[in-house]
């Protein structure tokens, strides 16, 4: 049963039925009672989406997440998505996933034009991100996971990758390591201004200079084979390297394999530390000493910020920058003495 049938039986227009049901415009009490009587007789239940649109809301968050680099999302990315969906459910919101990458904003433009969501969470943020500019221009509520180069303009929650990489370098330096390599995310992500990769590199260079160490930087694709190849390159470039800091959890297994093939034991001959999800750090053996990324907390905070933005669109932008401590596990030890 639809609005047209109700209008026919009540002898009113379809728009009058719509106004009476939604409350968007007033109708006479007599007309309202007549329409309600027909509704009761027919047992009509308005479509949930229609009710939401009539009330000016959709109870849906748009999660804007670019297509996977390569052939898969990393475990960290999937955990972000899952944690955000769980956090949205607490507020009785659904999540609509949109793969609107910074190089193609047509999907995001369509999402805004059709008003299919009440607000947006952006992930995989670049230092200069066209999607952020587009949302600001449209004055549409949004939150980013990660920071642009001008973070004061927007609401965001992020991990301080620079501080975390610095903490890993400091930990290794305290153990006596003097020659350290950084295994970063893929080169193509660095070229396009991928925020966490750039800030991690900045933290590495800052810590290397402050501690008077020798450091080398190696971008790495998100797979085990690339991790293994990077270890071979690191040891070829500087055989005296005794430690790695990594931002690339997807290549982590390959780093361990590459060291094993080179006859380097972890942590007896070589130490590894990094930034990773706890369950990913605990999957390798020995377990990875790492700054554990709190994916569930990031998702919850992003949703909370967006809910606050929806409640007070004119409020000042708010931020949460997380810097969890390095969890000491089995992959780091004193520099070998010979």
C-alpha positions as CSV (number, residue, x, y, z in Angstrom):
1,X,0.0,0.0,0.0
2,X,1.4,3.5,-0.9
3,X,0.6,7.2,-0.5
4,X,-1.3,7.3,-3.7
5,X,-3.9,4.8,-2.5
6,X,-4.2,6.6,0.8
7,X,-4.8,9.9,-1.1
8,X,-7.5,8.3,-3.3
9,X,-9.4,6.8,-0.3
10,X,-9.1,10.0,1.8
11,X,-10.0,12.2,-1.3
12,X,-7.0,14.4,-0.9
13,X,-3.8,15.0,-2.8
14,X,-0.7,12.9,-2.5
15,X,1.2,16.0,-1.2
16,X,-1.4,16.5,1.5
17,X,-0.9,12.9,2.7
18,X,2.9,13.4,2.6
19,X,2.6,16.6,4.7
20,X,0.3,15.0,7.2
21,X,2.6,11.9,7.7
22,X,5.9,13.8,7.7
23,X,4.8,17.0,9.6
24,X,6.8,19.1,7.2
25,X,3.7,21.3,6.6
26,X,0.6,21.9,8.6
27,X,-2.8,20.5,7.5
28,X,-6.2,21.0,9.1
29,X,-7.0,18.8,12.0
30,X,-10.0,17.4,10.2
31,X,-7.9,16.4,7.2
32,X,-5.3,14.9,9.4
33,X,-7.9,12.8,11.2
34,X,-9.3,11.6,7.9
35,X,-5.9,10.6,6.6
36,X,-5.0,8.9,9.8
37,X,-8.2,6.9,9.7
38,X,-7.4,5.6,6.3
39,X,-3.8,4.8,7.4
40,X,-5.1,2.9,10.4
41,X,-7.6,0.9,8.2
42,X,-4.9,0.0,5.7
43,X,-2.2,-0.7,8.3
44,X,0.2,1.5,6.3
45,X,3.7,1.7,7.6
46,X,5.9,4.5,6.0
47,X,9.2,3.3,4.5
48,X,12.0,3.8,6.9
49,X,14.1,5.6,4.4
50,X,11.2,7.9,3.5
51,X,10.6,8.7,7.1
52,X,14.3,9.6,7.5
53,X,14.4,11.8,4.4
54,X,11.2,13.5,5.5
55,X,12.9,14.3,8.8
56,X,15.9,15.7,7.0
57,X,18.2,12.8,8.0
58,X,19.3,9.4,6.8
59,X,20.8,7.9,10.0
60,X,23.7,6.9,7.7
61,X,27.4,7.8,7.8
62,X,29.4,7.8,4.6
63,X,32.8,6.1,5.1
64,X,34.9,7.4,2.2
65,X,37.8,5.0,1.6
66,X,39.9,4.8,-1.6
67,X,40.1,1.5,-3.5
68,X,42.8,-0.8,-2.1
69,X,46.3,-0.1,-3.2
70,X,47.3,-3.3,-5.1
71,X,44.9,-6.2,-4.6
72,X,43.9,-6.0,-1.0
73,X,43.3,-3.8,2.0
74,X,45.7,-4.1,4.9
75,X,44.7,-5.6,8.2
76,X,45.0,-2.1,9.7
77,X,42.6,-0.6,7.1
78,X,40.1,-3.4,7.6
79,X,40.2,-2.9,11.4
80,X,39.5,0.8,10.9
81,X,36.5,0.0,8.8
82,X,35.1,-2.5,11.2
83,X,35.7,-0.4,14.3
84,X,34.0,2.6,12.8
85,X,31.0,0.5,11.8
86,X,30.7,-0.8,15.4
87,X,31.0,2.7,16.8
88,X,28.3,4.0,14.4
89,X,25.9,1.2,15.4
90,X,26.1,2.5,19.0
91,X,24.5,5.7,17.7
92,X,22.0,3.7,15.7
93,X,23.7,4.8,12.4
94,X,24.5,2.6,9.4
95,X,27.6,3.0,7.4
96,X,27.7,3.4,3.6
97,X,31.2,2.6,2.1
98,X,32.2,4.8,-0.8
99,X,35.5,4.2,-2.6
100,X,36.1,7.8,-3.5
101,X,39.8,8.2,-3.9
102,X,41.6,11.6,-3.9
103,X,42.2,11.2,-7.7
104,X,38.5,10.7,-8.5
105,X,36.0,12.8,-6.5
106,X,33.0,12.0,-8.7
107,X,31.8,9.3,-6.3
108,X,32.0,11.8,-3.4
109,X,30.3,14.5,-5.4
110,X,27.4,12.1,-6.2
111,X,27.2,11.1,-2.5
112,X,26.8,14.7,-1.5
113,X,24.4,15.7,-4.3
114,X,22.0,12.8,-3.5
115,X,22.2,13.5,0.3
116,X,22.5,9.8,0.9
117,X,24.3,10.3,4.2
118,X,24.2,12.8,7.1
119,X,28.0,13.1,7.4
120,X,31.2,11.7,6.1
121,X,34.4,10.1,7.6
122,X,37.4,10.3,5.3
123,X,40.2,7.8,5.5
124,X,43.6,7.4,3.8
125,X,44.1,11.2,3.9
126,X,46.8,13.0,2.0
127,X,48.6,16.1,3.1
128,X,46.8,18.0,0.3
129,X,43.5,16.2,-0.2
130,X,41.0,17.4,-2.8
131,X,38.2,15.6,-1.0
132,X,38.7,17.7,2.1
133,X,38.5,20.9,0.0
134,X,35.3,19.6,-1.7
135,X,33.6,18.9,1.6
136,X,34.6,22.3,3.1
137,X,33.3,24.0,0.0
138,X,30.0,22.1,0.2
139,X,29.8,22.9,4.0
140,X,29.1,19.2,4.6
141,X,29.7,17.6,8.0
142,X,32.8,15.4,8.0
143,X,35.7,14.1,10.0
144,X,39.0,12.7,8.8
145,X,41.1,9.9,10.1
146,X,44.5,11.4,9.6
147,X,45.6,15.1,9.2
148,X,46.1,17.3,6.1
149,X,48.9,19.8,6.0
150,X,46.4,22.4,7.3
151,X,44.8,20.4,10.2
152,X,43.2,23.4,12.0
153,X,40.5,23.7,9.4
154,X,38.8,20.4,10.0
155,X,37.7,17.9,12.6
156,X,40.0,14.9,12.7
157,X,41.4,12.0,14.8
158,X,44.8,10.6,14.0
159,X,47.9,8.7,15.2
160,X,51.1,10.7,15.6
161,X,53.2,8.6,13.2
162,X,56.1,11.0,13.5
163,X,56.2,10.7,17.3
164,X,55.7,6.9,17.2
165,X,58.6,6.3,14.7
166,X,60.8,8.6,16.8
167,X,60.0,6.5,19.9
168,X,60.9,3.4,18.0
169,X,64.3,4.9,16.9
170,X,65.0,6.1,20.4
171,X,64.3,2.6,21.8
172,X,66.7,1.0,19.4
173,X,69.3,3.7,20.0
174,X,69.0,3.1,23.7
175,X,69.8,-0.6,23.0
176,X,73.0,0.5,21.2
177,X,71.9,0.3,17.6
178,X,73.7,2.9,15.4
179,X,72.7,2.0,11.9
180,X,68.9,1.8,11.4
181,X,66.7,1.5,8.3
182,X,63.1,2.7,7.9
183,X,60.8,0.4,5.8
184,X,57.9,2.7,4.8
185,X,54.7,2.3,2.8
186,X,54.9,2.1,-1.1
187,X,56.7,4.8,-3.1
188,X,53.5,5.7,-5.0
189,X,51.9,6.6,-1.7
190,X,54.8,8.9,-0.8
191,X,54.6,10.5,-4.2
192,X,50.9,11.4,-3.7
193,X,51.4,12.8,-0.2
194,X,50.1,10.0,1.9
195,X,50.0,11.5,5.4
196,X,51.1,8.8,7.7
197,X,54.0,7.8,5.4
198,X,55.3,11.3,5.2
199,X,54.9,12.1,8.9
200,X,56.6,8.7,9.8
201,X,59.5,9.6,7.5
202,X,59.8,13.0,9.2
203,X,59.9,11.4,12.6
204,X,62.6,9.0,11.5
205,X,64.8,11.7,10.0
206,X,64.3,13.8,13.1
207,X,65.3,11.0,15.5
208,X,68.3,9.9,13.4
209,X,69.7,13.4,13.4
210,X,69.0,14.0,17.1
211,X,70.7,10.7,18.2
212,X,73.6,11.0,15.7
213,X,72.7,7.8,14.0
214,X,73.1,6.5,10.4
215,X,69.7,6.0,8.8
216,X,68.4,4.9,5.4
217,X,64.8,5.1,4.1
218,X,63.2,2.3,2.0
219,X,59.7,2.6,0.5
220,X,58.1,-0.9,0.3
221,X,55.0,-2.4,-1.4
222,X,52.4,-3.9,0.8
223,X,53.3,-7.6,0.6
224,X,55.7,-10.1,2.0
225,X,57.7,-10.5,-1.1
226,X,58.5,-6.8,-1.2
227,X,59.5,-6.9,2.5
228,X,61.9,-9.7,1.8
229,X,63.4,-7.8,-1.1
230,X,63.9,-4.7,1.0
231,X,65.9,-6.7,3.6
232,X,68.2,-7.9,0.8
233,X,68.6,-4.3,-0.4
234,X,69.2,-3.0,3.1
235,X,72.0,-5.5,3.9
236,X,73.5,-4.9,0.4
237,X,73.5,-1.1,0.9
238,X,74.9,-1.2,4.4
239,X,75.8,-4.6,5.8
240,X,76.4,-3.0,9.2
241,X,72.7,-2.2,9.6
242,X,71.4,-3.9,12.8
243,X,67.8,-2.7,13.1
244,X,64.7,-1.8,11.2
245,X,61.8,0.4,12.0
246,X,58.7,-0.3,9.9
247,X,55.4,1.4,9.1
248,X,54.4,-1.4,6.7
249,X,52.6,-4.2,8.5
250,X,51.7,-6.0,5.3
251,X,55.4,-6.5,4.6
252,X,56.3,-7.5,8.1
253,X,56.3,-11.3,7.4
254,X,58.7,-10.7,4.5
255,X,61.1,-8.7,6.7
256,X,61.4,-11.7,9.1
257,X,61.8,-14.1,6.1
258,X,64.5,-11.9,4.5
259,X,66.5,-11.8,7.8
260,X,66.2,-15.6,8.2
261,X,67.4,-16.1,4.7
262,X,70.4,-13.8,5.4
263,X,71.2,-15.8,8.5
264,X,70.3,-13.0,10.9
265,X,68.4,-14.0,14.0
266,X,65.8,-11.8,15.7
267,X,66.7,-10.2,18.1
268,X,70.1,-11.8,18.6
269,X,71.6,-10.4,15.4
270,X,69.0,-7.9,14.3
271,X,66.2,-5.9,15.9
272,X,62.8,-4.9,14.4
273,X,60.4,-2.3,15.8
274,X,57.4,-0.6,14.2
275,X,53.9,0.8,14.1
276,X,51.2,-1.8,13.8
277,X,47.9,-3.2,15.1
278,X,48.4,-5.3,18.2
279,X,47.1,-8.5,16.7
280,X,49.4,-8.1,13.6
281,X,52.4,-7.5,15.9
282,X,51.6,-10.6,17.8
283,X,51.3,-12.8,14.7
284,X,55.0,-12.9,14.0
285,X,57.7,-14.7,16.0
286,X,59.2,-13.3,17.9
287,X,56.4,-10.8,18.5
288,X,57.0,-7.3,17.2
289,X,58.0,-4.5,19.5
290,X,55.6,-1.8,18.3
291,X,53.6,1.3,19.0
292,X,50.2,-0.4,18.9
293,X,47.7,1.4,16.7
294,X,44.3,1.6,18.6
295,X,42.0,1.0,15.7
296,X,38.8,0.6,17.8
297,X,39.5,3.9,19.6
298,X,40.1,5.7,16.4
299,X,36.8,4.5,15.0
300,X,34.9,5.4,18.1
301,X,36.5,8.9,18.3
302,X,35.8,9.6,14.7
303,X,32.2,8.7,15.0
304,X,31.9,10.7,18.3
305,X,33.4,13.8,16.6
306,X,31.0,13.4,13.6
307,X,28.0,13.1,15.9
308,X,29.1,16.3,17.7
309,X,29.5,18.0,14.3
310,X,26.0,17.0,13.3
311,X,24.6,18.3,16.6
312,X,26.5,21.6,16.3
313,X,27.6,22.3,12.7
314,X,28.9,25.8,13.6
315,X,31.1,24.5,16.5
316,X,34.9,24.9,16.3
317,X,36.8,22.0,14.8
318,X,38.0,19.4,17.3
319,X,40.9,17.0,17.1
320,X,42.3,13.9,18.8
321,X,46.0,13.0,18.2
322,X,46.9,9.7,19.7
323,X,50.5,8.6,20.6
324,X,50.4,5.2,22.2
325,X,53.5,3.9,23.9
326,X,55.8,1.4,22.4
327,X,54.9,-2.1,23.6
328,X,58.1,-4.0,24.3
329,X,58.0,-7.6,22.9
330,X,60.5,-10.0,21.6
331,X,61.8,-8.5,18.4
332,X,64.3,-6.0,19.9
333,X,67.5,-6.5,21.8
334,X,70.9,-5.1,22.4
335,X,73.1,-4.5,19.4
336,X,75.3,-7.5,18.7
337,X,78.8,-7.1,20.1
338,X,80.6,-8.8,17.2
